[in-house]
Amino acid sequence: MQRSVIRPWAPLAIVGAAFALSFVLYGRLPERFATHWDASGTANGWSSRWRGAFLLPCIMLAEAALLLVLPRIDPRRANYDKFGGVYALIVNSVLGVQLVLHTAVLAVALGRHVPIDTVAIVSVGVLLIVIGSVLPLTHSNFFVGIRTPWTLSSDSVWTRTHQLGGWTMTAAGLVVILSAALPGRARLAVMLTAVIAGALVPVVYSYVVWARESGA
């Protein structure tokens, strides 16, 4: 049997913390509260108490289960042994950001003054930086990283693309964090531009590298 490349206790502990927070605070939450905000921090979506308290933890639980299973069903699962620690960091970081956002939403519901838009933007920016910092350490697989026909066809293309992708993802994260100081529409435009560029540049580069290597 293929052994797990990630210890399940860490992601499940993060998910458990989200559920525990909801259970502890449930009786103090209003019957209906904001759970979605626009780019300027204005609430534009509300949920019932049960939905607002437990929907995100349930989503996190499903994500954790899926992310724990993916390495076992990947045709290139042997490669996960080469970057198991990196994969674990990515999984825990994704769930950790969601725990931060869940905590912020419940805090706002309880009347605390939390700049939810800034918390969300900074959290996403930090996540991009974390992923960017470890992206060059990944190995070829079908679920994590910059998966194009060209990176999946060549280990050298994978390596070179992810070296560049690490820089572009980190830069995108820094821009996203800095965009928190901008007004709503400008902030959204800068964020989207940074994220799209950070993802698109390595994709194009992967083709260029593959074409050079293959003589296409």
ABEGO torsion letter per residue (X at the ends): XBBBABBAAAAAAAAAAAAAAAAAAAAABBABBBABBBAAGBBABBBBAAAAAAAAAAAAAAAAAAAAAAAAABAAAAAAAAAAAAAAAAAAAAAAAAAAAAAAAAAAAAGBBBBAAAAAAAAAAAAAAAAAAAAAABBBBAABEBBBAAAAABAAAAAAAAAAAAAAAAAAAAAAAAAAABBAAAAAAAAAAAAAAAAAAAAAAAAAAAAAAAGX
